[in-house]
């Protein structure tokens, strides 16, 4: 309750400031939209914001009659994705144009607080024309600049498209049509998983205890309606703070390092927009990709462990045509390539693993849509078919995969209406 009160007080304060006369060289520009979505699903899913943000159908097993428990129809009408933001243009500082951005919505942080008033963006920028420094929370560099899918759903193509906003320090060097960027990124809402849940555990504990920020490099080329980019990232986490063996409880000292790569292409000309994108990496759950990691070795006496990453990939293709009337579609596919090293056999038959559904072997999505854009109003109707094959049967400790698969499928029909201001 206090979080919501503080959020409202901040908004009131910003509103009072915006309504005041212009102070020195500072200019304020409010923006945002009111967004309502009605959707029907055929299968309960891994989701957020009261199912508005839908990732994949979530398999939890079968009942005594052999029926899939989560194969359950549901529907909802939600305005949680409504948004308000403020762009700030400031005076010259250190020879650079200064600006800032702060943006809020009601999308919540966890499933237990789906209507929480939260910060989406909060950053400042110093722009020297040939270089640019950003400090604060914004889209993760793997979001891919302006090359992201156009769909009706709030998921914006996730889990085939990276979805993450994080605090960072990012420096861009600009030369002609090229931009080369380096960023040091810390986790906030979108986090790496750890094995522990206790009174000292926080959602971003694994990355914080890894000490070093996630390091991301990317480069982008933009010219004449063509945008192309590539990027790489490396991160280190600490999966546990303590371990327990037959000789007692001990402080853990083991870390896990992982890496990831992306490439994308966008062509936009007149009424046609085409986006193609691909990701490959390890333990990229903080980017809302499926996967994770597991225990590779364990000392029974001390409980000391080493860890190994799951390797996953996703690809997507998005095409949109039209202006007032638009038609488009997204096609996505992803797969689990298994762990880098064999997993430790703890006798459970499934290994010791964590992450974001590392038991999903592959997944796919097809989502056509039609949209009407009139002045400040946008209305979209979309059909989204998402399938996920879960590993079942014998578990292979050599790569963390399964002998058989159980297919899940969700049919989502969504109508989204958005009024922009």
GILINFEN-V302527 format. One record per residue. RES is the residue in three letters. D_FIRST is the distance of its C-alpha to the first C-alpha in Angstrom with 2 decimals. Layout:
{{RES & D_FIRST} {RES & D_FIRST}}
This chain:
{{UNK & 0.00} {UNK & 3.82} {UNK & 5.42} {UNK & 5.30} {UNK & 6.41} {UNK & 8.80} {UNK & 9.96} {UNK & 10.86} {UNK & 12.53} {UNK & 14.46} {UNK & 15.59} {UNK & 16.72} {UNK & 18.56} {UNK & 20.26} {UNK & 21.26} {UNK & 22.84} {UNK & 24.64} {UNK & 25.89} {UNK & 27.26} {UNK & 29.17} {UNK & 32.74} {UNK & 33.57} {UNK & 33.52} {UNK & 36.51} {UNK & 36.59} {UNK & 32.93} {UNK & 32.31} {UNK & 29.06} {UNK & 28.91} {UNK & 25.96} {UNK & 26.05} {UNK & 24.24} {UNK & 24.40} {UNK & 23.00} {UNK & 23.60} {UNK & 23.91} {UNK & 25.33} {UNK & 26.98} {UNK & 28.24} {UNK & 30.17} {UNK & 30.65} {UNK & 33.38} {UNK & 31.94} {UNK & 28.50} {UNK & 27.60} {UNK & 25.87} {UNK & 23.14} {UNK & 19.66} {UNK & 17.38} {UNK & 18.51} {UNK & 22.11} {UNK & 22.26} {UNK & 23.16} {UNK & 26.05} {UNK & 28.13} {UNK & 30.70} {UNK & 31.47} {UNK & 30.31} {UNK & 33.15} {UNK & 32.28} {UNK & 35.75} {UNK & 37.86} {UNK & 38.02} {UNK & 41.10} {UNK & 42.79} {UNK & 42.43} {UNK & 39.93} {UNK & 37.25} {UNK & 33.98} {UNK & 31.74} {UNK & 34.30} {UNK & 32.10} {UNK & 31.73} {UNK & 28.33} {UNK & 27.13} {UNK & 24.09} {UNK & 23.33} {UNK & 20.50} {UNK & 19.45} {UNK & 16.97} {UNK & 19.59} {UNK & 19.70} {UNK & 19.85} {UNK & 20.29} {UNK & 22.11} {UNK & 24.10} {UNK & 27.50} {UNK & 28.86} {UNK & 32.61} {UNK & 33.69} {UNK & 36.96} {UNK & 39.34} {UNK & 38.41} {UNK & 40.99} {UNK & 43.01} {UNK & 40.22} {UNK & 38.29} {UNK & 34.65} {UNK & 31.70} {UNK & 28.02} {UNK & 25.46} {UNK & 21.69} {UNK & 20.16} {UNK & 16.85} {UNK & 16.18} {UNK & 13.68} {UNK & 15.36} {UNK & 12.76} {UNK & 13.92} {UNK & 14.80} {UNK & 15.72} {UNK & 12.87} {UNK & 10.36} {UNK & 12.90} {UNK & 11.10} {UNK & 9.12} {UNK & 10.38} {UNK & 12.73} {UNK & 15.94} {UNK & 19.12} {UNK & 21.70} {UNK & 21.93} {UNK & 25.55} {UNK & 28.60} {UNK & 32.18} {UNK & 35.59} {UNK & 38.37} {UNK & 42.03} {UNK & 43.44} {UNK & 45.00} {UNK & 41.93} {UNK & 38.18} {UNK & 35.47} {UNK & 31.81} {UNK & 29.14} {UNK & 25.52} {UNK & 23.67} {UNK & 25.57} {UNK & 27.38} {UNK & 29.14} {UNK & 32.92} {UNK & 33.59} {UNK & 31.85} {UNK & 35.29} {UNK & 35.13} {UNK & 36.13} {UNK & 37.51} {UNK & 34.78} {UNK & 35.14} {UNK & 34.71} {UNK & 33.24} {UNK & 31.05} {UNK & 28.54} {UNK & 25.40} {UNK & 26.78} {UNK & 29.48} {UNK & 31.96} {UNK & 30.01} {UNK & 31.10} {UNK & 34.42} {UNK & 32.97} {UNK & 31.00} {UNK & 27.32} {UNK & 25.49} {UNK & 23.88} {UNK & 24.02} {UNK & 24.48} {UNK & 28.23} {UNK & 31.27} {UNK & 33.65} {UNK & 37.13} {UNK & 39.21} {UNK & 42.97} {UNK & 44.41} {UNK & 48.07} {UNK & 49.28} {UNK & 47.66} {UNK & 46.32} {UNK & 43.00} {UNK & 42.70} {UNK & 39.32} {UNK & 38.09} {UNK & 34.49} {UNK & 32.75} {UNK & 29.48} {UNK & 26.59} {UNK & 24.11} {UNK & 20.38} {UNK & 18.82} {UNK & 22.28} {UNK & 23.81} {UNK & 26.95} {UNK & 26.88} {UNK & 27.80} {UNK & 29.20} {UNK & 26.94} {UNK & 23.61} {UNK & 23.01} {UNK & 21.02} {UNK & 22.43} {UNK & 21.86} {UNK & 19.65} {UNK & 19.92} {UNK & 22.38} {UNK & 24.22} {UNK & 27.48} {UNK & 27.99} {UNK & 26.87} {UNK & 29.30} {UNK & 31.94} {UNK & 31.87} {UNK & 33.46} {UNK & 31.55} {UNK & 32.47} {UNK & 35.51} {UNK & 36.17} {UNK & 39.32} {UNK & 39.91} {UNK & 42.49} {UNK & 42.64} {UNK & 45.56} {UNK & 45.20} {UNK & 48.19} {UNK & 49.42} {UNK & 46.65} {UNK & 46.75} {UNK & 43.84} {UNK & 44.34} {UNK & 42.52} {UNK & 42.44} {UNK & 40.22} {UNK & 39.84} {UNK & 37.19} {UNK & 37.22} {UNK & 34.48} {UNK & 34.49} {UNK & 32.03} {UNK & 32.19} {UNK & 31.58} {UNK & 31.47} {UNK & 31.13} {UNK & 33.36} {UNK & 36.07} {UNK & 37.83} {UNK & 41.47} {UNK & 44.19} {UNK & 44.65} {UNK & 41.05} {UNK & 37.81} {UNK & 38.11} {UNK & 36.20} {UNK & 36.21} {UNK & 37.97} {UNK & 38.19} {UNK & 36.69} {UNK & 36.87} {UNK & 37.87} {UNK & 37.65} {UNK & 38.63} {UNK & 38.31} {UNK & 40.17} {UNK & 39.78} {UNK & 42.10} {UNK & 41.68} {UNK & 43.79} {UNK & 43.10} {UNK & 45.67} {UNK & 44.76} {UNK & 47.56} {UNK & 47.54} {UNK & 45.92} {UNK & 45.80} {UNK & 43.17} {UNK & 43.65} {UNK & 41.44} {UNK & 42.50} {UNK & 40.51} {UNK & 40.74} {UNK & 38.93} {UNK & 40.26} {UNK & 38.68} {UNK & 37.43} {UNK & 34.00} {UNK & 32.27} {UNK & 29.14} {UNK & 26.99} {UNK & 28.62} {UNK & 27.58} {UNK & 31.13} {UNK & 32.17} {UNK & 33.87} {UNK & 33.26} {UNK & 35.55} {UNK & 37.12} {UNK & 38.99} {UNK & 42.57} {UNK & 44.12} {UNK & 43.25} {UNK & 45.12} {UNK & 45.13} {UNK & 45.90} {UNK & 43.21} {UNK & 40.75} {UNK & 41.10} {UNK & 40.30} {UNK & 41.03} {UNK & 39.26} {UNK & 40.33} {UNK & 38.63} {UNK & 38.63} {UNK & 40.19} {UNK & 38.88} {UNK & 39.77} {UNK & 38.67} {UNK & 40.50} {UNK & 39.74} {UNK & 41.70} {UNK & 40.32} {UNK & 42.50} {UNK & 41.65} {UNK & 44.26} {UNK & 44.11} {UNK & 42.41} {UNK & 41.89} {UNK & 42.30} {UNK & 41.26} {UNK & 41.91} {UNK & 40.81} {UNK & 40.20} {UNK & 38.68} {UNK & 40.52} {UNK & 38.99} {UNK & 40.30} {UNK & 39.30} {UNK & 40.72} {UNK & 40.32} {UNK & 43.34} {UNK & 42.62} {UNK & 42.29} {UNK & 44.37} {UNK & 45.71} {UNK & 46.20} {UNK & 43.43} {UNK & 43.80} {UNK & 44.79} {UNK & 42.78} {UNK & 44.42} {UNK & 41.51} {UNK & 43.31} {UNK & 40.44} {UNK & 40.01} {UNK & 36.95} {UNK & 34.95} {UNK & 31.42} {UNK & 29.97} {UNK & 29.06} {UNK & 31.48} {UNK & 34.55} {UNK & 36.44} {UNK & 36.58} {UNK & 40.16} {UNK & 40.05} {UNK & 38.11} {UNK & 38.96} {UNK & 37.64} {UNK & 39.34} {UNK & 37.40} {UNK & 39.43} {UNK & 37.91} {UNK & 39.11} {UNK & 37.40} {UNK & 38.10} {UNK & 37.29} {UNK & 37.96} {UNK & 37.03} {UNK & 33.23} {UNK & 32.79} {UNK & 32.88} {UNK & 33.21} {UNK & 33.77} {UNK & 34.90} {UNK & 34.98} {UNK & 36.25} {UNK & 34.99} {UNK & 36.93} {UNK & 35.60} {UNK & 37.49} {UNK & 36.94} {UNK & 39.59} {UNK & 38.31} {UNK & 40.62} {UNK & 42.08} {UNK & 45.10} {UNK & 46.63} {UNK & 44.59} {UNK & 46.61} {UNK & 45.82} {UNK & 47.88} {UNK & 45.35} {UNK & 42.30} {UNK & 43.21} {UNK & 44.27} {UNK & 47.53} {UNK & 46.22} {UNK & 43.48} {UNK & 41.45} {UNK & 40.62} {UNK & 37.38} {UNK & 37.04} {UNK & 34.38} {UNK & 35.36} {UNK & 32.63} {UNK & 33.31} {UNK & 30.89} {UNK & 31.03} {UNK & 28.94} {UNK & 28.93} {UNK & 27.79} {UNK & 28.19} {UNK & 28.46} {UNK & 28.34}}
